[in-house]
Amino acid sequence: MITEALRLQHESIKANINIIDVVRHYTPLKQEGSNYICKCPFHNENTPSFKVSKAKGIYKCFGCGASGDAIKFVQEKEKLNYMEAMQWLATFHHVPLDNLQSSPSKQKNEQIRPSYIPKDIFYHSLSNYQNNNFVQFLHTIFDKEIVDEIVENYYIGTSTYYNGGTVFYQVDSESNVRTGKIMPYNPVTGKRDREKKPASNWVHSVLAIKDYHLQQCFFGEHLITENPLAPINIVESEKAACLASVWFSDLGIWIAAGGKEGLTATKCQSLKGRNVILWPDNDSLQEWQAKAKSIPCASIKVSTALFVSRNAVEGQDKADIADYISSPTARDELIDEFRQALIDYREDEHGMAGQWQIWEQFKKKGLRMMDRVQCCQQLINDKIFLPEE
Ligand SMILES: [Zn+2]
């Protein structure tokens, strides 16, 4: 039921929003006359048949028939209801919310609270790691101590849903378990087991909890509040976050969006006031670059390291960051890209540039990556690098 107040809000948002910006948030647009055109974000196609009219504020796909205005677009794309979509637009596109907030609809009270996975089920699954293929894979590359640390830090669970199934729990900043993603892995290669169907499932779905109101958070979101000063690095896959947390712990904390589509406005609320680096996989660079502009954080960088290193792992066009960083040669090449992002990012801000100049000198002297890490660590421990006055 659309009340008069809601209708007014709708009009206000439409008047303030440029549908081109909204669509561009997800996919690059090309101007064609007075309209814009792109490949349809709602169905797979090779030639663009998705048209957007700035003047009319609407879109239409001539392939699948999808059509609507900016609000409808966000509803479909982010799987939100009408009110949530308006909130989304207000947050990501800075639409004045006066109308929305002063409305008598008590929008806040109407928001449905997220459901949580019962703690006993959660804790019970944090065990049985000898039957957890992902954890077994971790044992092939790390010492036991490090594996234990990853498993504990990220709340990795075991599920019998697949033989050797792994659960990546999404624990929010208040230690509530929003859900868990259950995935099958190959214990030797550490790659997803693509033979298994479905490719993944959710804890709340498998438990068949009635009326579950899923509100996802980042994988590793609890680490954000636990590390209030750390820069936040966001990758797509849970596996990548786990690996990077070991190899690149000095860059800050590592959390996962859970996929290309996973960088949603709701999740990004947890980034407020923080310094963020996005590490998109090579096929989602543009999409994440577009999203970066509207994430409400103190500062944001998008690393193109993976895009640049597209050919780092031969024959793997769709390789994700985890594939790159688990290959020792590619890792060595990539490390410099990572460092560069950090230098750009920290310079001026924290007075830590000196540390990275030394890093560069170590590199010129031909020190290998691990030795460089150790040397820098030593210098930090010895408090040789103090923030400049
Ligand atoms: Zn379409």
Boltz pocket constraint, residues with backbone or C-beta under 6 A from the ligand:
constraints:
  - pocket:
      binder: B
      contacts: [[A, 40], [A, 41], [A, 42], [A, 43], [A, 50], [A, 61], [A, 62], [A, 63], [A, 64], [A, 65], [A, 66]]
      max_distance: 6.0
